Amino acid sequence: MKNIISLLFLFLLSLSTQAQDHFLVELENRSPSVKDLVRSYEGFPSIPFMATDMNGNEQNLMAMKGKNVILFFWNLDTPKSVEQINALNMIQEKYQLTTTVLSLSDNDKKSNFDFSQTTPVNFPIIPNSRTLAEGPYGGDMGYPRMFIIDDYGLIRWVFPEESFHGEMDTYRVLETLIVQLNKEGK
């Protein structure tokens, strides 16, 4: 009887080990590639949100229809993010009639305020945006990242973290895209 119980125990243990090995295979990281993530956004409607910026103003993405919108997701701890601020300032200044830059920072209000005292920021900053940034707007794409939304509210282009090199490269790309959107909107 002991032999039968021992054999049964060993059999069940081997089944358990096989099932466990199979289960571990199922839990492998299967997140989509960045390219696939970008494609999953481009051409689709933007995801509406309302949030309060650092100045206490309500920012409502739905209310921005009729203008092109650049959503800039960033973090003060990421040098590439900080490097893009001047390019976005220039875009906001030059195209303010047709384009709105809206930034969503991972950092708290005080950190963003301190930063804006040493670096001019000509567009709204929504602090503490991690939940919004990681949920509906592709947190797997890293910081910084941008979503370019046309005046109809469609996401036209998405730029994940690896798309950013220097501020002037960013400026030239954004200017080209905004000029294209403005021509299409006429």
C-alpha positions as CSV (number, residue, x, y, z in Angstrom):
1,M,0.0,0.0,0.0
2,K,2.9,2.3,0.9
3,N,4.3,1.7,-2.6
4,I,1.1,2.6,-4.3
5,I,0.7,5.8,-2.3
6,S,4.4,6.7,-3.0
7,L,3.9,6.1,-6.7
8,L,0.7,8.1,-6.7
9,F,2.4,10.9,-4.9
10,L,5.3,11.0,-7.4
11,F,2.8,10.9,-10.3
12,L,0.9,13.8,-8.9
13,L,4.1,15.7,-8.2
14,S,5.3,15.2,-11.8
15,L,1.9,16.4,-13.1
16,S,2.1,19.4,-10.8
17,T,5.7,20.2,-12.0
18,Q,4.6,19.9,-15.7
19,A,1.6,22.1,-15.1
20,Q,3.8,24.6,-13.3
21,D,6.3,24.7,-16.1
22,H,3.4,25.2,-18.6
23,F,1.9,27.9,-16.4
24,L,5.2,29.8,-16.2
25,V,5.4,29.8,-20.0
26,E,2.0,31.4,-20.1
27,L,3.2,34.2,-17.8
28,E,6.1,35.2,-20.0
29,N,6.2,38.9,-20.9
30,R,4.1,39.3,-24.0
31,S,3.7,43.1,-24.0
32,P,3.5,44.5,-27.5
33,S,6.4,46.2,-29.2
34,V,6.7,49.9,-29.2
35,K,6.0,50.0,-32.9
36,D,2.7,48.0,-32.3
37,L,1.8,50.4,-29.4
38,V,2.3,53.4,-31.7
39,R,0.1,51.8,-34.4
40,S,-2.6,51.1,-31.9
41,Y,-3.0,54.8,-31.3
42,E,-2.4,56.5,-34.6
43,G,-5.6,57.2,-36.6
44,F,-7.9,56.7,-33.6
45,P,-9.8,59.2,-31.5
46,S,-7.9,60.8,-28.6
47,I,-8.9,59.7,-25.1
48,P,-10.7,62.6,-23.4
49,F,-9.7,63.8,-20.0
50,M,-10.0,66.8,-17.7
51,A,-7.3,67.8,-15.3
52,T,-6.2,70.8,-13.4
53,D,-2.9,72.4,-14.4
54,M,-0.4,74.1,-12.0
55,N,-2.2,77.4,-12.2
56,G,-5.5,75.9,-11.2
57,N,-7.0,76.0,-14.7
58,E,-9.1,73.1,-15.9
59,Q,-7.6,71.5,-19.0
60,N,-10.3,69.6,-21.0
61,L,-9.0,67.8,-24.1
62,M,-12.5,67.5,-25.5
63,A,-12.8,71.4,-25.4
64,M,-9.7,71.7,-27.5
65,K,-11.3,70.2,-30.7
66,G,-10.8,72.7,-33.5
67,K,-7.1,73.1,-32.6
68,N,-4.2,70.8,-33.0
69,V,-2.9,69.5,-29.7
70,I,0.5,68.2,-28.7
71,L,0.3,66.1,-25.6
72,F,3.7,65.9,-24.0
73,F,4.3,63.3,-21.4
74,W,7.5,63.9,-19.4
75,N,9.4,63.5,-16.2
76,L,11.9,66.0,-14.7
77,D,14.2,63.0,-13.9
78,T,14.6,62.2,-17.6
79,P,17.1,64.5,-19.3
80,K,15.5,63.9,-22.7
81,S,12.2,65.2,-21.3
82,V,13.7,68.5,-20.1
83,E,15.6,68.9,-23.3
84,Q,12.3,69.1,-25.3
85,I,10.9,72.1,-23.3
86,N,12.5,74.8,-25.4
87,A,11.3,73.2,-28.7
88,L,7.8,73.0,-27.3
89,N,8.0,76.6,-26.2
90,M,9.0,77.7,-29.7
91,I,6.1,75.7,-31.2
92,Q,3.6,77.1,-28.8
93,E,4.7,80.6,-29.5
94,K,4.8,80.3,-33.2
95,Y,1.6,78.3,-33.7
96,Q,-0.5,79.5,-30.8
97,L,-3.5,80.2,-33.0
98,T,-3.7,76.7,-34.4
99,T,-1.9,74.5,-31.9
100,T,-2.0,73.9,-28.1
101,V,0.9,72.3,-26.2
102,L,-0.3,70.5,-23.1
103,S,2.2,68.8,-20.9
104,L,1.5,66.1,-18.4
105,S,4.3,65.7,-15.9
106,D,5.0,62.8,-13.7
107,N,6.3,65.1,-11.0
108,D,4.5,66.9,-8.2
109,K,3.4,70.6,-8.4
110,K,6.2,71.9,-6.3
111,S,8.9,70.2,-8.4
112,N,7.3,71.5,-11.6
113,F,7.0,75.0,-10.1
114,D,10.7,75.0,-9.0
115,F,11.7,73.8,-12.5
116,S,9.6,76.5,-14.2
117,Q,11.4,79.2,-12.1
118,T,14.7,78.4,-13.8
119,T,13.4,77.2,-17.2
120,P,10.6,79.1,-18.9
121,V,7.6,77.0,-19.8
122,N,5.0,78.6,-22.1
123,F,2.3,76.0,-21.9
124,P,0.2,74.4,-19.2
125,I,1.8,71.7,-17.0
126,I,-0.5,69.2,-15.4
127,P,1.4,67.8,-12.4
128,N,1.0,64.3,-10.9
129,S,-0.1,62.8,-14.2
130,R,1.3,59.3,-13.8
131,T,-2.1,57.6,-13.7
132,L,-3.2,59.3,-16.9
133,A,0.2,58.8,-18.5
134,E,0.5,55.1,-17.7
135,G,-3.1,54.2,-18.5
136,P,-4.7,55.5,-21.6
137,Y,-1.7,57.1,-23.1
138,G,0.9,54.4,-23.5
139,G,3.1,54.3,-20.3
140,D,5.1,51.5,-21.9
141,M,6.5,53.9,-24.4
142,G,8.7,55.7,-21.8
143,Y,9.5,59.4,-21.1
144,P,9.3,61.6,-22.9
145,R,6.6,60.8,-25.4
146,M,4.2,62.9,-27.5
147,F,0.8,62.4,-29.1
148,I,0.0,64.8,-31.9
149,I,-3.8,65.2,-32.2
150,D,-5.5,67.0,-35.1
151,D,-8.3,69.5,-34.9
152,Y,-10.9,66.7,-35.2
153,G,-9.5,65.0,-32.1
154,L,-7.8,62.1,-33.9
155,I,-4.3,61.0,-32.9
156,R,-2.2,61.5,-36.0
157,W,1.3,60.7,-34.8
158,V,2.8,59.2,-31.7
159,F,6.5,59.7,-30.7
160,P,7.8,57.2,-28.1
161,E,10.9,57.8,-26.0
162,E,13.4,56.6,-28.6
163,S,12.1,59.2,-31.1
164,F,13.8,62.1,-29.3
165,H,17.3,63.2,-30.0
166,G,17.9,67.0,-29.7
167,E,15.6,69.9,-29.2
168,M,16.1,71.3,-32.7
169,D,15.3,67.9,-34.2
170,T,12.1,67.9,-32.2
171,Y,11.3,71.5,-33.3
172,R,11.8,70.7,-37.0
173,V,9.7,67.6,-36.9
174,L,6.9,69.2,-35.0
175,E,6.9,72.3,-37.2
176,T,6.7,70.1,-40.3
177,L,3.7,68.2,-38.9
178,I,1.9,71.3,-37.7
179,V,2.3,72.9,-41.1
180,Q,0.9,69.8,-42.7
181,L,-2.1,69.7,-40.3
182,N,-2.8,73.4,-40.9
183,K,-2.8,72.9,-44.6
184,E,-5.2,69.9,-44.3
185,G,-7.5,71.9,-42.0
186,K,-8.1,74.7,-44.5
